[in-house]
């Protein structure tokens, strides 16, 4: 966990003084596609496809239990439990806004908001997602969501 904090802090601090031209070519597009690919697969309940965008050692902070989930399987099990709360056929929507990507070398930080609507109720999450470029692909190494963020 200290490693992920150090990586995130370094990316944020480095991005303050670095001109956008130093972002690795195609990083913003590649990370954005990975984020949207993960959410698209999640919404269609295709957890194996979500896993295609993650490393084997991916981590996710579970805000409901205040625990760090370690490993692709643990994270996908968590996502499966979230999906189990939505029975097949239930109408719910989720959208991503304010996606920003900061990249340095083979690491990237994506921040965005997720708005989920179900039965007239709305929830907003502020999301921080850390990616690593491996074999030319941007793969998630960490995901953190803070629910009920204030809308802009």
N, C-alpha and C positions, 0 to 999 in steps of 0.2 A: 504494500500500500504506500509506503514511503516513496518507492520508485515512481508510482503513478502521480503522486503529489508533486514530486520533483520535476517530472516531465511536463505536467500541466503548468506549473509555475514558470518553468523555463520558456515554454511556448508563449505564455501570456507576456512575460517580461520582454522577451526577445521581439515580439510583434510590435511593441510600443515604439521602438526606434528603427525598425527595419522597413524599408520601402516595399510596397507590394510586388515589385519586380523580382524580389529575391525568393518569392514563393516558388517551389519546384513546379516546372511546367506541368499543367494538367491536374495539379493537386486539388484545387477547388472543385473542379468538375468531377474528378474521381471520388473524392470524399462525399460530395453531394449525391452522386449516384449510389454510393454504398449506403448512405443514410436512407435514401428513398427506397432502395432495394430491400433493405431490412424491414422498413415499415410496410411496404407493399406486401411482402411475404407474410408479415405478422397479421395484417388485416385479412389475408386470404387463408389464414391458419396453416401456413406451410412452414412449420418450424425448422425442418431440414434446410429449407432455402434461407431462412434467417441465419442459421448456423454457417452457411456458405460465406457469410460476410464477417465471420469472427475467427479469431485465432483459437487454438486448442486451449490456451490459458486465459482466455477472456475473463474479465471480472465485471460484476454489476453490483452496485450498492442497492440493497433492498431497504427502502425508506420505511416500509411497514414494520419491519422487524429489526431495523438498525444493524443489519449484518451484511458483511461482504460476501457475495457469492463468487466462488473461484472455480473457473473451468467452464468450457463451453456447455457441457452437459448440465451443470448446476444452473447456469443462466437460462438455458433453453427450458429446463424443468420449471423455472420461475415464470418464464413467459407462458408456458403451457398452463400453469395455474391461473394466470391472469386471464387467458382465453377461456378457461373453464367457467369463469364467472359470467361469460356471455354465451348462453345456449345457442346452438345453431338456429339461424333464422332470426335471431334478435337483431333489431336495427340499432346500430351505433356507428358513429362516425369519428374519425380522427384526422386532424390536419396539422401540417408542419408549417410554421412561419418563422421569419427572422433568422434564417439559416446563415451562419457566418463560419468561414473556415480560415484557420491560421495554420500554416504549415512551415516546417523547417526541416530540411533533409528528409528523412524517412518517417517523421512523426507529424501528425496533424491533430488539431483540436477543432471540433465542430461544436458550436453552441446554437441552440434553437429552442423554440417553444412548440409544445404539442398541446392542442386543444382537443379534448374528447367530449362528445355529446352523446347522451343516452337518455331517452325518456324525458326530455326537457331539462335535465341536469347537465351542467357543463363543468369540466375540470381543466385547469391549465397547469402544465408542467414546464419548468425550465430544465433544459437538458444540456449536459456536457458529455461529449462523446470523444474519446481519444482513439486515434487510428494509427496504424503502422503500415508502411508500404512494404509488402513482402512479395517477391516475385512479380513486381509490376502492378499488384492489386492493393488497394487500401482496405485493410481488415481491422475490425474493431478490437481493441485491447481492453477498453473500459467504458462503461456507461453509468452515468449518474443522473437520476431524475429527482427534482424537488417539486412535489405536487402542490397545487393551489397557489402558484405564483400569480402575482398581480398582473392583470392584462395591461398593456401599454395604452 
